[in-house]
Amino acid sequence: MNHGKAKYEAQKKAHESKKKQHVIKFKEIRFRPRIEEHDLMTKINRARKFINEGFKLKVTIMYRGREMVRQDLGLAVLDKVKEMLEDIAIVEKENGLEGRRLSIIMSAK
């Protein structure tokens, strides 16, 4: 068999299998523990838009410096976000604290 033809066939087969593959798209929204109400609402509206477009959403709380001492503030913000998005999204995975970041992954209902 011709080497060039075999290589072409393998390339064609790889291309066909890639066509059927489904790629999951992520968007991330970052919050700080001491975010103000209006800023929170702005980011929540953006998150709603992402979820309605079919993306999975990663919600991240970023701590800086001494904010690590008051991790309860970040958890309160995360609970508020979950509550505001519960009508259109569910929590798929809770990653917990990784270094100075606390994150969860949400997807559409």
N, C-alpha and C positions, 0 to 999 in steps of 0.2 A: 504494500500500500504506500502511496505517496505521503511523505512526511508533512508536506505543506497542507495537503488535504486533511490529514488527521488533526493537525493543529487547528485548522479552520473549523472543523466539526466540533472540537472540544470547546473552542471559544464561543461558537454559536450556542452550544448546549448550556454553557455557563451563563450566557446572556439571557436565555429563555428562563432559567431557574431564578434569576435575579428579578425578572419581571413580576413574578407571582409573590414575591416577598413583601410583607407588610412592615413598614417602619413606624414605630411608635414615636410620636413627637412630644417633647417636653417643653414647658415654659416654666420659668422660675420667677417668683416674686419674693423679694427680700424685705423684711421688716426689722425694725429696731425695737427693743423692749419699751422705750419711752416715746412711742409714736403718738402724735396728736390725732384727735378724732377725725378731722377733715382729711388729713393725709391718709389715714386708714381707709376711709370711705373711697377715696380716689383709687387706691390700690385694689380694694375689693371690687370696684366696678371694672377695673382692668382684668382682674382674675375671672370675673363672670364672662367677660368677652372671650378670654382664652378658652374657658371650659366649653362655652357654646360653640366655638369653632372646632372643637374636637380634640384639643390638646389635653395631655395630662398636666397637672399643675403641681409644682414643687414649691411649697411654702416654707421659707427659711427665716428663722429669727437669728440675727447676728448680734453677738455680745461683744462689747469692747471694754477693755480695762476693768474697772471695778463693777461693771454691770454683771459680771459672773457671780458676784456675791448675792445679787437679787434675781436669781433665776425665776422666781415666782412671777415677776413682771412679764417676762417673756412667755411663760406658760399661760398667763392671763390673756395676752394678745393672741396667742395661738388658739385658745379656746374661743375667743371672740370671732376669729376668722372662721373657725369650723362652724360656729353657730350661724354666722351670716351667709355661709355658702351651703348649708345643709339642705336647702330646697332643691339645688341643682347638682350637688356633688357629694360623694362619699369619700371617707378617708380609706385609702387603699393600703397604705403602709406608714407606720410611725417609726422613723429612723432613730429618734431619740437624739441625744447630745453627741456630736462628733466634734471634738475640739471646742471651738467657741461658737459652733452653729447647732441650732436645734431645728430639725426639719421633719416635715410630713409630705406624703404624696397623695394627691386627690385626683379623682377621675369622675367623669360624668356619671349620673345615675343610669 
